[in-house]
Amino acid sequence: MSSGLHQIRIGLTDNHSCSYLPERQERVAVTLDEHMHTPDNYEVLLANGFRRSGATIYKPHCDNCSSCHALRLSIPEIQLSKSQKRLLNKAKSFKWVMKPQMDEAWFDLYSRYITARHRSGTMYPPKKDEFLQFSKNDWLNTQYLHIYQDEKLVAIAVTDVMSQSTSAFYTFFDPEIDLSLGTLGVLFQIQHAQQLQKQWLYLGYQIDECPAMNYKVRFQRHQRLVNQVWQG
């Protein structure tokens, strides 16, 4: 463990079918030390490839697969592509606002997103309490980037905010809008991180064999964690 964390206790889950590559088995390493549940410690863990689910901090620890790579963007070095600039130009009627709580209409939006995009996943059928348990914890500054089109709520990007970085936790959006709202959410999270003068925006795990994730590697400059070394 680098960056000031020398030793932490972890537990391993049992093997089960991978959520992203169903033909493979996955398991994760989970941190067991409650004292790690602070913004500063979690930021160090992010830099070492960990993520969170609710208050649980975990990292892929699969027996025969190493396809998951943590990915982050260097905010001072961001260089938008032509397609990303075109998307921002198309989205001139959209605006974003960061809030400490979600608007009351969030669950209807979330339900339509899960039903349209993830009916075969573990989050279907959508349940309000399950999502709140998944997205919240009591030791981290979690904010909610709301995206509006002409005052109508069309997306929410759950975002963890720390001293040197922000982390894109989960985004859901109106599935009927013909625009790359997932990518737009990252572009707006970049703008938010720039306003706060952060160094990094963490985008979770990248799996090259999973086409739905490939939008992440189109952001420059990105780095990915391979064999505990950030490359890129």
N, C-alpha and C positions, 0 to 999 in steps of 0.2 A: 504494500500500500504506500503510495507516494504522497507528496504535498502535505506532510505533517501528520498523517494518520499512520501509525506504525503497526497497529494490531487491533483488529476488531473481531468480535465473536460472530460467527455466521451459522445459520442452519440451512440444510438443503431440503427442498421439497421432493416428493416422489416424482418419478417420470410420468408424463402424461402427453397426450397428443398436442403438437404445436399449434398455436392459434394462427400462425402465419404460413407455415409449411406443414400441412396436415399429414404428409407422409413421414414426418420425422417426430421424434420424441423430444420434449423439452423439460427442463427443471430449472429452478432458480435458487440462488443463494440469497438468504434473507438476513439482514442485520438483526442481532439479538440484544444489542446494548441500547437501553433507553436514553443514555446520555448523548447518543448520536442525534437525537431528535431536536436539533437546533438549526437555525438558518445557516450559521457558519459551518457547522459540521456537514450539513447536507450539501452545501456548495462544494466542499472538498470531495465528498462522495460522488457528486455529479461529475467532477473532473476525473474520477477514477472509474467511470462507466456505470454507476448506479442510477436508478430512477426510483420513483415512489408510486405506490398505489394506496390512496388514503394516507394513513400514517405508516404504512409498511414500506421499508426501503429494501430494494432488491436489485439483483443483477443476474443476467443469464449465466447458467453454469451447466451447460448441456454436455452429455458424455461424448457424443460423436458429431457435434456440429458447432461451428464457430461463425455462423453467418451473421449474427447480430453485432453490429458495430455502433457504439454511441457516436452521435454526430452533433457538431456544434458549429455556429457561425461566428467568425471574428467580426464584431460590429464595426470597429474602426476601418476595416478593410473591405467592407461590403461593396461589391460591384454588380449592379443589377444588369441582367441580360436585356436584349431588345424585347423579348417576349414578356418579361416581367414589367418593363416600362410600358409596353402596350396595354397590359392588363390594368395597371394603375390609371392609364389614360381612359380606358373603357369604364373604369369604376369611379369617375368623377362625381357621380350622384351618390356615392357611398361615403360614409364618414365613420370614424371609430371613436369610442369613448371608453376609457378604463374606469371600472367601478369596483367597489369593495364587495358588492353583492350582485346577484343576477336579477334582471328584471322579472316581474311576475310572469311574463309570457314565456319564460325560458323552457318550461317543461313541454308545452305544446310544440315548440320548435324542435326540441330534443327528440320527442316522440316521433315526429314526422321524419326526422333524419335517420334514426335507428330503424324505423320500419321500412324506409325506402332503400337504405344503403347497407344495413347490417342485420337483415332478418335471420340470417343463418348463424349469427354470432352469439356470444355468451351474454350480450347486453340486451338481447331480445327475449321476451317483450320488455319494453322500456318501463322502468320503475323509478319513481322520484327518489325514494329513500336510498335505493341502491346507488344511484348516481351521486347523491350528496355524500354518501359514505366513501365512494370511490374518489371523489374529487377534493374533499376537504380534509383538513387536520387542524389541530389547535396549536401547532408550534411553528408554522410557516406562514409567511405573508403571501397569500394566494389572492390574486386579483382576476377580474373578468373583463376581457376586452370585448365590448359590444360593438357590432357592426350594424349600421342602419343604412337602408336605402330609402331616401325620402321619408325619414322618420319611422319607417317600419323596421323592426328588428329582424335581421336575416342571418345572423351568425353570432356565436359567442366562442371566444378562445380563452380557455382557462390558463392562466399564466402565473407561475411562481416567481416572486421577485426577491432577489438576494443582494448582497452588497456589491458584488462585481459582475453579476450575471442575472439573466432571466431564463426561465425554462418553459417552453411550450408544452403544457401538460395534456390538454385534450381540446379539440375543436369540433363543434357541430354547427350545422347550417341548414338553410332552407334548401331541400333537395330539388325544388322545382325551378330554381334560378339557374339559367344557362350561363354560368360564369364560374371560373375556377376559384370558388370561395375559400377552399383550403389553402391554396397558394396566396390568395389575397390576405387571409388571416396572418400568414407568416410575414408578408410584406408590412402589414400594419404593426405586428409585433416587433419587427426590425425598427420601424419608426419610433415606437415606444421605447425600445432599448437605447436608441440614439438620443432621445430626449433626456433619458436618465444617465447618459454617458456610461453605459455598461460596456464591459469588455466582450462578453459572450452571450449568445442566445443558443440554448440547448434545444435540439429538435427531437430528442428521443433516439430510438434505435433505427438504423438503416439496414434493410435486408435486400440485397441487390436482386435476389430471385423473386421478390414480391413487387409486382409492377405498381401497386397502389402507393408504394413508398418512394418511388423514384423521383417525385417532384422535389424531394429534399436535396438531392445531389445537384440540382440545377442552380442552387444558390451558391454564389461565390463571394468571399472565399469561405469554403467549409473545410472542416477538419473531421477526420474519423479516428476513433480509438481502436488501433489494431495491436494486439499483444501488449497492451498497457502503454502504448506510445501513440501520442496524437500525431497524425500524419496529414499533410495537405498544405 
